[in-house]
Amino acid sequence: MPLDRDAKKWLKHRFGQHIKFDEPMSKHTYFRIGGTADAYLVPPDRKDLIELIQWAKQRQQPYLVIGDGTNLLVRDAGIRGLVIALTKCLNHITCTEWRKKKAVVSAMAGAKLQALCKFAIKSGLAGMNFAIGIPGTVGGGIMMNAGTAKGSIGDVLDSIEVLLPDGQAVRIGKEKLDFEYRNLSLKKREDLEAEGKPIILEGRFQLWHSDAGYLKKEAQELLNIRKKTQPTNYPCAGCFFKNPPAGKTAGELIELAGLKGKRIGGAEVSTKHANYIINSGNATASDVIALMEMVQKIVSQTFNIELKPEVKIVGPQV
C-alpha cells in the first residue's frame, strides 16, 4: 500500500532529515539495483524505531526492515510503503558478561557483522572467525543464519531480543529458536509470530577466550582465501542459491551445467564462483531474475535438482 499524503506529512514532520521519499533502492543494496521506495527511513535511535513501528501498526502501513542491503534484490518497480534501515539506531557492540572460559558479547541488529568479528578478535574471543568477510549486519546474519563451511550464527548465538509491533521488547533464548540452513524461524514461539513479524533488535553471542594474535592471523588467511575464490570486485548479493541438502554444492552444479559466464543484460554468472550472479554493469533486477530462472531451469533439466534462491527478492512484480 503506497503512502498517502497524511502519512508522508507525519513522517516528514516527525523524522525530518532522516527520511527520504521516492528513494532509489539501488543506493542501498550491494547489488546496486532496485527501483524506488515510497519512503526510506533511518531512525536515529531505538525510541524513534519503536514509535515508528507502533504508528505503522495503527495505520496498517506495510514496512520492510533492512540492514545493509547485502542479501537483497529489489525489483525494478521498487517498494511500496516504508523501508526502515537499522544501521544508525542499533549499531553498538559490547561485552556484557565475562566468565572463566567464555564471554557473552551483545551486538545490536544494525551493527555490521564484520565489526562484530573485529571486536571479538581484538577482545581475544574466538567463535566469530567463520563470518570473516561476510558482509551485512548482525540482524541480517541472524535471520539468515549466515555462515560458511567453518560455522554459522546458530553455533554461537546465545539469545536474541525482538521488537513486536505493539512496541514490546522480548528476549528469546537459543533453546526456543529454530535454526535451519540459511534461515531462522520462531516456530517454538507461535505466540510472538501471531502478533506480527518481530524485528530483531539485538543478538547475544557466547564466545570463548583465545589469543588475539592467533585469531587475527587466522582471520587474514580466511580473507585471503575469500578474495581468491569470490568475485569481491563486482556488485552482487553474495551466494545466490542455497546449497542442496546433499551432494554437490549449488556452485558446482552451475559450473558443471556450463553456466559460468552466462549473461542476460548486465547480469552475469561469475566466472570466478558460479554461485554468484554479479552486476557486471547497469544490470536491472529483471536481468538478474531472468538469469536466475535460466540457471534454475538448466540445472533442473541437467541434474533434476531444484535450486532455491538464498537472496531475498522484494517488491511488486510488474
Summary of the structure (lengths in Angstrom):
residues: 318
radius of gyration: 20.1
end to end distance: 14.9
largest distance: 57.1
contacts: 1074
relative contact order: 0.13
helix: 33%
strand: 28%
